[in-house]
Structures are given as structure tokens and as C-alpha cells.
């Protein structure tokens, strides 16, 4: 009994396909089963219903009145199920609140410019955006999506790559005029290096000189909690900063910042991900459309 109930959808689907394809052989090809398997399935269905659905002959088959009734009902049920699935997944208009945790840098330089486009595409979706460079516990903070950088620890989180960017040491021309242009890694000891006020995975700035890797501790007089704050301090002339290229590209082009020690850059990149909780079944449509939009329009370069 339980086994037959589990197969009811398949039985109806095969039954309808056989009728619409005009025979067991054609129906079998459509659903990728053998004609004998189709015949057994129909016989099982007839036995469960307690009635004959087909009048069979060597050349053709014909629906019985009971078969016609079951065919119309099965078609209606299959159509209703298909519509319900479509509405619950892609067909229903995405709606509801999506909570996003992201760094201030990613928000200002990548996310903010594309939010209006997203709002126009999905007017029923509300974005609740929290800015922090610190890692958040998605479950504890009830966050749907977090934008993160660097290597990901093994967890139940699923990640979509949003690109990668190089990093550059920069400083304002006014700062370099006053304190001089560093020519070698050792010169950084006499400069104010702008850093972060939270623990990062890297112990300092990794640079390359004379084919050797050098890690420079960042112990400047000013530390701040996010990359956008560090960028603003650098533009104001407070010191040197190592920042992602996408955050300083416009400043360099406009002359507000200038690259420093470019010949010592290792060429290492910083990878960005959109991470989300992947357990617990399919994603709600409201979250899926945000992830898809970020994958297309929220790339970091």
C-alpha cells in the first residue's frame, strides 16, 4: 500500500504519456522505460484501481470509459502540481526581506551602484544591508547572505565566487610630499601604516623584495574597523594603506591616491564570495534572485 502511494505520481505521469504518445512503445521511449516495464506499471495501476483502463488488441489500444475519466483527472492533477511547483520556485514573484552582511568597501564600490537596478527588477524584495568587515554568524545573526573575502573554512555554508582583486599600497600625494616616497620595504618603518582594529588572518603586509617574501607588521598610529574607513584616512593624508584595487582605482585615476612600492607587490589576489546557509532544502526565491543578481552584476575586479 505505502509503495503504491509513493508511486502514484509516476503512475499518472506514465499513464498520461502513453495516451498522448499513442501507444506503449512510443510512451516508453518518452519516459525512458522499456515497453514491458510500461505494461507492468499500467497493470499495477489497474489492479490498484480495480478497473480496466485500456481495451488492448494486437494492433491498437483503446481507453475504456473508466480510463477516459482517469485520464482527464490525472491530466488535471499533473497540471495543478506543475503550477504549484512553478509558483513555489521560479514562477512566483520573489517577495520578502533578504538580510545581507557585507564590508563597507564592497557596499560603497560594488553593491550600492547596482541596488537601484535590483530594486527595479524585484520590487517586492526588501534588502536589509548590514556593514561590517568582521565575520558574522549567519544563523545567530539571522543573515541570509554574507559577502566575505579570503579562504573559507569548512562549514555548512555554500559559497558563490564574486571575483577577485589585487591589492596595492597607496598614499595621498600630500602625505608623500610631507614624509617622502618609500623606495624599499625597509623604508616603511619610518611611515605611518594604516591598519585594521580587528584581528585579520594575515599578520601584516606581504611584500616581495630581491626575490624574497617579507611580512611588514602594521602598527600605525591609527587603526579602524573597516576598509572604507582606511581608504578615507589614506585620501585625507593620514598614512599608507594596503587596499583592494577595486576600492582605490578611481582615487588613483583622479590623483587622490598614488601607488607606493609597486615593484614590491607580490601579485596575490583577494577572493570575494557570497556565502549562505545551504542546508534545509531549496533556497527561497527571494534569496536565490539576490545571489543570481550578485553573480552577474556584483563581480569584483
Number of C-alpha atoms within 10 A of each C-alpha: 6 6 7 13 11 10 13 12 15 13 19 20 17 21 23 19 20 21 19 12 14 14 16 24 16 17 22 20 13 13 13 10 14 14 16 12 12 21 14 11 17 21 16 14 20 15 11 12 12 9 13 17 23 19 11 12 8 5 6 11 15 15 16 15 12 13 19 15 12 18 21 11 13 18 16 12 15 15 12 12 13 12 14 13 13 12 14 14 17 14 12 14 14 22 15 13 14 18 18 22 26 23 21 20 23 23 21 13 18 19 17 13 13 15 16 11 12 17 13 10 13 16 12 14 21 14 16 12 16 15 15 17 22 15 13 15 11 18 10 7 10 12 19 19 24 23 22 23 19 13 11 13 7 7 8 11 15 15 19 15 17 21 16 20 19 16 21 24 22 26 28 24 20 16 20 19 10 9 13 13 16 15 13 12 15 11 11 17 14 10 18 18 24 24 25 18 11 12 9 10 8 10 11 15 18 16 21 18 15 7 9 9 13 17 13 16 15 19 15 17 12 15 17 14 16 19 22 21 17 24 26 12 20 25 25 16 19 21 25 28 27 24 20 22 20 19 21 27 15 13 16 17 10 10 12 18 26 20 16 21 18 14 12 21 18 18 14 13 15 17 18 22 24 22 22 22 17 13 10 6 6 9 14 14 20 23 21 16 18 20 20 12 17 20 17 10 17 22 18 21 17
